[in-house]
Protein backbone atom coordinates (compact mmCIF):
# COMPACT_ATOMS: atom_id res chain seq x y z
CA UNK A 1 0.00 0.00 0.00
CA UNK A 2 2.77 2.43 0.95
CA UNK A 3 4.65 1.64 -2.27
CA UNK A 4 1.52 2.36 -4.33
CA UNK A 5 1.16 5.75 -2.65
CA UNK A 6 4.85 6.50 -3.29
CA UNK A 7 4.49 5.58 -6.98
CA UNK A 8 1.45 7.87 -7.27
CA UNK A 9 3.39 10.62 -5.52
CA UNK A 10 6.37 10.27 -7.86
CA UNK A 11 4.04 10.38 -10.86
CA UNK A 12 2.36 13.53 -9.55
CA UNK A 13 5.72 15.18 -8.92
CA UNK A 14 6.84 14.27 -12.45
CA UNK A 15 3.71 15.93 -13.86
CA UNK A 16 4.35 19.06 -11.78
CA UNK A 17 7.97 19.14 -12.99
CA UNK A 18 6.85 18.79 -16.63
CA UNK A 19 4.44 21.70 -16.24
CA UNK A 20 7.18 23.74 -14.55
CA UNK A 21 9.62 22.95 -17.37
CA UNK A 22 7.09 23.99 -20.01
CA UNK A 23 6.51 27.30 -18.24
CA UNK A 24 10.24 27.93 -17.85
CA UNK A 25 10.82 27.29 -21.55
CA UNK A 26 8.65 30.31 -22.30
CA UNK A 27 10.88 32.62 -20.25
CA UNK A 28 13.35 34.41 -22.49
CA UNK A 29 17.01 34.18 -21.54
CA UNK A 30 18.48 36.64 -24.03
CA UNK A 31 19.52 34.03 -26.55
CA UNK A 32 17.42 32.56 -29.32
CA UNK A 33 15.38 29.50 -28.40
CA UNK A 34 12.83 27.83 -30.67
CA UNK A 35 10.60 26.95 -27.70
CA UNK A 36 9.80 30.67 -27.35
CA UNK A 37 7.31 30.18 -30.17
CA UNK A 38 5.55 27.14 -28.65
CA UNK A 39 2.73 29.26 -27.26
CA UNK A 40 2.19 31.17 -30.53
CA UNK A 41 -0.96 30.05 -32.36
CA UNK A 42 -1.86 30.90 -35.96
CA UNK A 43 -5.30 30.58 -37.52
CA UNK A 44 -4.68 27.76 -40.02
CA UNK A 45 -7.82 26.86 -41.96
CA UNK A 46 -9.97 27.95 -39.03
CA UNK A 47 -7.97 26.04 -36.39
CA UNK A 48 -5.55 27.74 -33.97
CA UNK A 49 -2.35 25.84 -34.74
CA UNK A 50 1.11 26.11 -33.08
CA UNK A 51 3.71 27.70 -35.35
CA UNK A 52 6.00 24.68 -35.12
CA UNK A 53 3.27 22.51 -36.66
CA UNK A 54 2.92 24.66 -39.76
CA UNK A 55 6.44 25.95 -40.32
CA UNK A 56 10.08 25.04 -39.90
CA UNK A 57 11.47 26.88 -36.89
CA UNK A 58 15.26 27.01 -36.68
CA UNK A 59 17.79 28.88 -34.58
CA UNK A 60 20.41 30.42 -36.87
CA UNK A 61 22.64 31.80 -34.12
CA UNK A 62 22.41 33.06 -30.55
CA UNK A 63 20.30 36.06 -31.59
CA UNK A 64 18.26 34.90 -34.61
CA UNK A 65 15.29 32.56 -35.09
CA UNK A 66 14.12 31.78 -38.63
CA UNK A 67 10.56 30.66 -39.34
CA UNK A 68 9.76 29.26 -42.78
CA UNK A 69 6.01 28.53 -43.19
CA UNK A 70 5.18 25.55 -45.39
CA UNK A 71 2.71 27.71 -47.30
CA UNK A 72 3.90 31.15 -48.44
CA UNK A 73 0.44 32.67 -48.11
CA UNK A 74 0.65 32.20 -44.32
CA UNK A 75 3.65 34.48 -43.83
CA UNK A 76 1.49 37.49 -42.94
CA UNK A 77 -0.63 35.45 -40.51
CA UNK A 78 2.44 34.00 -38.79
CA UNK A 79 4.04 37.44 -38.52
CA UNK A 80 0.88 38.89 -36.98
CA UNK A 81 0.57 36.00 -34.50
CA UNK A 82 4.19 36.42 -33.38
CA UNK A 83 3.75 40.17 -33.01
CA UNK A 84 0.52 39.70 -31.02
CA UNK A 85 2.05 37.04 -28.74
CA UNK A 86 3.91 39.66 -26.71
CA UNK A 87 7.30 37.97 -26.91
CA UNK A 88 9.20 41.23 -27.18
CA UNK A 89 10.48 40.48 -30.69
CA UNK A 90 9.61 42.15 -33.97
CA UNK A 91 9.33 39.76 -36.92
CA UNK A 92 10.56 40.77 -40.36
CA UNK A 93 10.02 38.82 -43.56
CA UNK A 94 11.24 38.81 -47.12
CA UNK A 95 8.24 36.97 -48.55
CA UNK A 96 9.85 33.55 -48.05
CA UNK A 97 10.99 33.41 -44.43
CA UNK A 98 10.42 35.31 -41.21
CA UNK A 99 13.41 36.43 -39.17
CA UNK A 100 13.14 37.09 -35.47
CA UNK A 101 16.10 39.06 -34.15
CA UNK A 102 16.30 38.53 -30.40
CA UNK A 103 17.40 41.80 -28.77
CA UNK A 104 19.76 41.58 -25.80
CA UNK A 105 18.08 41.90 -22.43
CA UNK A 106 18.61 45.01 -20.35
CA UNK A 107 19.74 44.58 -16.75
CA UNK A 108 16.31 45.72 -15.54
CA UNK A 109 14.58 43.17 -17.78
CA UNK A 110 16.95 40.43 -16.54
CA UNK A 111 15.94 41.20 -12.96
CA UNK A 112 12.25 41.02 -13.93
CA UNK A 113 12.87 37.66 -15.60
CA UNK A 114 14.64 36.25 -12.53
CA UNK A 115 11.69 37.34 -10.40
CA UNK A 116 9.38 35.54 -12.83
CA UNK A 117 11.53 32.42 -12.61
CA UNK A 118 11.39 32.61 -8.79
CA UNK A 119 7.59 32.91 -8.95
CA UNK A 120 7.32 29.92 -11.29
CA UNK A 121 9.64 27.96 -9.02
CA UNK A 122 7.50 28.76 -5.99
CA UNK A 123 4.36 27.68 -7.86
CA UNK A 124 6.07 24.38 -8.66
CA UNK A 125 7.09 23.93 -5.00
CA UNK A 126 3.50 24.57 -3.94
CA UNK A 127 2.29 21.95 -6.45
CA UNK A 128 4.79 19.43 -5.05
CA UNK A 129 3.67 20.19 -1.50
CA UNK A 130 0.08 19.62 -2.60
CA UNK A 131 1.16 16.20 -3.84
CA UNK A 132 2.64 15.53 -0.39
CA UNK A 133 -0.65 16.45 1.28
CA UNK A 134 -2.58 14.09 -0.99
CA UNK A 135 -0.13 11.25 -0.38
CA UNK A 136 -0.31 11.72 3.39
CA UNK A 137 -4.10 11.75 3.28
CA UNK A 138 -4.07 8.49 1.31
CA UNK A 139 -1.82 6.86 3.91
CA UNK A 140 -3.95 8.14 6.79
CA UNK A 141 -7.08 6.76 5.14
CA UNK A 142 -5.36 3.41 4.64
CA UNK A 143 -4.38 3.37 8.31
CA UNK A 144 -7.95 4.22 9.40
CA UNK A 145 -9.28 1.45 7.15
CA UNK A 146 -6.84 -0.99 8.74
CA UNK A 147 -4.82 -1.60 5.55
CA UNK A 148 -1.57 -0.48 7.17
CA UNK A 149 -0.28 -0.25 10.73
CA UNK A 150 0.72 2.90 12.56
CA UNK A 151 4.41 2.02 12.14
CA UNK A 152 3.92 1.63 8.39
CA UNK A 153 2.16 5.00 8.39
CA UNK A 154 5.13 6.66 10.11
CA UNK A 155 7.64 5.02 7.78
CA UNK A 156 5.51 5.91 4.76
CA UNK A 157 5.34 9.55 5.81
CA UNK A 158 9.12 9.65 6.19
CA UNK A 159 9.52 8.16 2.71
CA UNK A 160 7.02 10.68 1.34
CA UNK A 161 9.00 13.54 2.88
CA UNK A 162 12.22 12.19 1.35
CA UNK A 163 10.62 12.10 -2.12
CA UNK A 164 9.24 15.62 -1.63
CA UNK A 165 12.63 16.94 -0.49
CA UNK A 166 14.26 15.45 -3.59
CA UNK A 167 11.61 17.04 -5.85
CA UNK A 168 11.99 20.47 -4.26
CA UNK A 169 15.77 20.19 -4.48
CA UNK A 170 15.42 19.45 -8.20
CA UNK A 171 13.16 22.50 -8.66
CA UNK A 172 15.66 24.70 -6.81
CA UNK A 173 18.46 23.47 -9.08
CA UNK A 174 16.44 24.21 -12.23
CA UNK A 175 15.53 27.69 -10.94
CA UNK A 176 19.15 28.45 -10.12
CA UNK A 177 20.33 27.27 -13.55
CA UNK A 178 17.67 29.33 -15.36
CA UNK A 179 18.53 32.43 -13.34
CA UNK A 180 22.21 32.10 -14.19
CA UNK A 181 21.29 31.78 -17.90
CA UNK A 182 19.20 34.94 -17.66
CA UNK A 183 21.86 36.96 -15.83
CA UNK A 184 24.59 35.84 -18.24
CA UNK A 185 25.55 38.72 -20.49
C-alpha positions in Angstrom: 0.0 0.0 0.0 2.8 2.4 1.0 4.6 1.6 -2.3 1.5 2.4 -4.3 1.2 5.8 -2.7 4.8 6.5 -3.3 4.5 5.6 -7.0 1.5 7.9 -7.3 3.4 10.6 -5.5 6.4 10.3 -7.9 4.0 10.4 -10.9 2.4 13.5 -9.6 5.7 15.2 -8.9 6.8 14.3 -12.4 3.7 15.9 -13.9 4.4 19.1 -11.8 8.0 19.1 -13.0 6.8 18.8 -16.6 4.4 21.7 -16.2 7.2 23.7 -14.6 9.6 22.9 -17.4 7.1 24.0 -20.0 6.5 27.3 -18.2 10.2 27.9 -17.9 10.8 27.3 -21.6 8.6 30.3 -22.3 10.9 32.6 -20.2 13.3 34.4 -22.5 17.0 34.2 -21.5 18.5 36.6 -24.0 19.5 34.0 -26.6 17.4 32.6 -29.3 15.4 29.5 -28.4 12.8 27.8 -30.7 10.6 27.0 -27.7 9.8 30.7 -27.3 7.3 30.2 -30.2 5.6 27.1 -28.7 2.7 29.3 -27.3 2.2 31.2 -30.5 -1.0 30.1 -32.4 -1.9 30.9 -36.0 -5.3 30.6 -37.5 -4.7 27.8 -40.0 -7.8 26.9 -42.0 -10.0 28.0 -39.0 -8.0 26.0 -36.4 -5.6 27.7 -34.0 -2.3 25.8 -34.7 1.1 26.1 -33.1 3.7 27.7 -35.4 6.0 24.7 -35.1 3.3 22.5 -36.7 2.9 24.7 -39.8 6.4 25.9 -40.3 10.1 25.0 -39.9 11.5 26.9 -36.9 15.3 27.0 -36.7 17.8 28.9 -34.6 20.4 30.4 -36.9 22.6 31.8 -34.1 22.4 33.1 -30.5 20.3 36.1 -31.6 18.3 34.9 -34.6 15.3 32.6 -35.1 14.1 31.8 -38.6 10.6 30.7 -39.3 9.8 29.3 -42.8 6.0 28.5 -43.2 5.2 25.6 -45.4 2.7 27.7 -47.3 3.9 31.2 -48.4 0.4 32.7 -48.1 0.6 32.2 -44.3 3.7 34.5 -43.8 1.5 37.5 -42.9 -0.6 35.5 -40.5 2.4 34.0 -38.8 4.0 37.4 -38.5 0.9 38.9 -37.0 0.6 36.0 -34.5 4.2 36.4 -33.4 3.7 40.2 -33.0 0.5 39.7 -31.0 2.0 37.0 -28.7 3.9 39.7 -26.7 7.3 38.0 -26.9 9.2 41.2 -27.2 10.5 40.5 -30.7 9.6 42.1 -34.0 9.3 39.8 -36.9 10.6 40.8 -40.4 10.0 38.8 -43.6 11.2 38.8 -47.1 8.2 37.0 -48.6 9.9 33.5 -48.0 11.0 33.4 -44.4 10.4 35.3 -41.2 13.4 36.4 -39.2 13.1 37.1 -35.5 16.1 39.1 -34.1 16.3 38.5 -30.4 17.4 41.8 -28.8 19.8 41.6 -25.8 18.1 41.9 -22.4 18.6 45.0 -20.4 19.7 44.6 -16.7 16.3 45.7 -15.5 14.6 43.2 -17.8 16.9 40.4 -16.5 15.9 41.2 -13.0 12.3 41.0 -13.9 12.9 37.7 -15.6 14.6 36.3 -12.5 11.7 37.3 -10.4 9.4 35.5 -12.8 11.5 32.4 -12.6 11.4 32.6 -8.8 7.6 32.9 -9.0 7.3 29.9 -11.3 9.6 28.0 -9.0 7.5 28.8 -6.0 4.4 27.7 -7.9 6.1 24.4 -8.7 7.1 23.9 -5.0 3.5 24.6 -3.9 2.3 22.0 -6.5 4.8 19.4 -5.0 3.7 20.2 -1.5 0.1 19.6 -2.6 1.2 16.2 -3.8 2.6 15.5 -0.4 -0.6 16.4 1.3 -2.6 14.1 -1.0 -0.1 11.2 -0.4 -0.3 11.7 3.4 -4.1 11.8 3.3 -4.1 8.5 1.3 -1.8 6.9 3.9 -3.9 8.1 6.8 -7.1 6.8 5.1 -5.4 3.4 4.6 -4.4 3.4 8.3 -7.9 4.2 9.4 -9.3 1.4 7.1 -6.8 -1.0 8.7 -4.8 -1.6 5.6 -1.6 -0.5 7.2 -0.3 -0.3 10.7 0.7 2.9 12.6 4.4 2.0 12.1 3.9 1.6 8.4 2.2 5.0 8.4 5.1 6.7 10.1 7.6 5.0 7.8 5.5 5.9 4.8 5.3 9.5 5.8 9.1 9.6 6.2 9.5 8.2 2.7 7.0 10.7 1.3 9.0 13.5 2.9 12.2 12.2 1.3 10.6 12.1 -2.1 9.2 15.6 -1.6 12.6 16.9 -0.5 14.3 15.4 -3.6 11.6 17.0 -5.8 12.0 20.5 -4.3 15.8 20.2 -4.5 15.4 19.4 -8.2 13.2 22.5 -8.7 15.7 24.7 -6.8 18.5 23.5 -9.1 16.4 24.2 -12.2 15.5 27.7 -10.9 19.2 28.5 -10.1 20.3 27.3 -13.5 17.7 29.3 -15.4 18.5 32.4 -13.3 22.2 32.1 -14.2 21.3 31.8 -17.9 19.2 34.9 -17.7 21.9 37.0 -15.8 24.6 35.8 -18.2 25.5 38.7 -20.5 
